[in-house]
Structure formats: C-alpha cells, structure tokens
C-alpha cells in the first residue's frame, strides 16, 4: 500500500539562485573560448525558432550546439565555483527547515545535469531532478525538465519511491512553472532579482 508523503518542490534558476545557470554558462564559454563564436549563426537561428515554440527541443539543442564534451569538461568546474556565489543566502536554511518539518524536498530544474547537481551538492535535497543531456554530446537533450515535465518528474520520483506525493508547497520565480505551482497547496513566488518572496 502506498503511503502519502508531504513534498516541497524548489526551482533553481531565479528561485534559489540569481541568474540562469545555463545562460550564464553560455556567456562564460563565449568569454573563454573561440568555439561558441563559430556556432553563433546557428544559435541565432535557434533564438528565432524559440519565439515560435517556447517548449521546443530543436532550438534548445541547437542554441547549445557548441557545448561538446570537451567544452563542458574544461569549463564547467570553474564556472560552478563562481556561480555558487549567485545563490540566495536563505536557500540552504529554507531547504533544511522544510526537511526538518518531515517533508521530502525536491529540486526540479530545467537546468542541465552537468551543472545543477554540483551547484547544490552542499544542500541536502531528497532528490535533484534536472534536464538530462547526453554526456557525449551535451548540447543534445535526452529528457527535458521544463513546464509540465516538472509535474511528470515529481510523479515519476514518487512512483519509484512508492509514495503518493502531497505537494504542500512549491517555490518558483517563473510562470513557466505554473503546471507544478498549480498542483501545490501553496505557491511561493520569488523575485529573481532580489531573492525575496513576492507578495
């Protein structure tokens, strides 16, 4: 018999941390390598395609086409050290408080798997779920964790852990998270510029 379990979900970019890790990693690569500049025409086409299909995969893959395995291996470690400083000061304490209250705490992020888990390694989440990219071809998305996919990700985690999730609270900064925010009993909207809760 499945047991009901209180769950809290956090977004990462703009919610627990200022700025978007994926976007900032792209900027970092452009500052430190010639390779992204060679793929700039394709990235511009992908940017236009994004306007017509926000949830699309094609533009997401191609906007990051310069991110080969060597680029990620070379630049991700130092970027992660720097980007950790963008995290809002309250984040670790709030996660700890939710867990202390007996809730399972999940981080569900659209950010890539070669960044997000390391960026929150020092925070005790019960699960960190993010967009999975191919290790050999990191520009290629294997599974997207965005919009309604976040609800599916939570449900899949619950199924594996043999529980019925009761989503008591969800934290986000973006309307793209409305699907999972609507499932939650309480929606906590964060101002991505200040890290403060919106009224």
Protein Blocks (a to p, Z undefined) as FASTA:
>chain_A
ZZddddddddfehplpgcjfklmmmmmmmmmofklmmmmmmmmmmmmmmmmommbmklmm
mmmmmmcfklmmmmmmmmmmmmmmmpcfklmmmmmmmmmnopacddddfbdfklmmmmmm
mpccfbdcdddddfklmmbcfbdcehjlmmmmmmmmmmmnopacddfbdcdfbfklmmmm
mmpmbdcdddfknopacZZ
